[in-house]
Amino acid sequence: AAGIPCWHGAGLELGIATAAYVHACAAAKGCILPSDLLGSYLREDDLILEPLVCEDGFLPVPDRPGLGIELDMDALAEYAVT
């Protein structure tokens, strides 16, 4: 709103948060600086069925309903701590 360019940093998140960040970056008019949404690349599993993959330096915005991702229930069960 202030016309100041910004970027979005990562917090070593999983795929669900990365998808939310991609949507937030795409929706923010001022988010034009390179972001570092790389948390999913540092994890053994990002808990989503189809990983978000960089294409030519960009993370495409998922175009399916909601965040555009589907939770991997098998991975969730595997990594759950009871």
Buried (B, 14 or more C-beta within 10 A) or exposed (E): EEEEEEBBEBEEBBBBBBBBBBBEBEEEEEBEEEBEBBBBBEEEBBBBEEEBEEEEEEBEBBEEEEBBBEBBEEBEEEEEEE
